[in-house]
Amino acid sequence: MFDPISLWMQSTVMWMKVFKHQHEAYLRVLGAVAEKIPHENAAECAREAEAVKRTVRASAKVSKPRQTKPAPKPAELVSA
């Protein structure tokens, strides 16, 4: 007998496995690339990371305008 639910589940599991394998391969590639980035030592890498953090924080503070609530409308202007 044809069972569409089990067929759907089997295909879903198959695509989840494909996605998992692709994700793991992507992470392996990122790790290999990260190993090849030239750094004299760990302290230099840490200094670069801190500089990036400061830059990101500074740009986040500048780029986010303050959100203000709009003034409520008077009751006579609001129509139901």
Secondary structure, DSSP 8 states (H G I E B T S, - for coil): ---HHHHHHHHHHHHHHHHHHHHHHHHHHHHHHHHHS--SSHHHHHHHHHHHHHHHHHHHHHH-----------TTT---
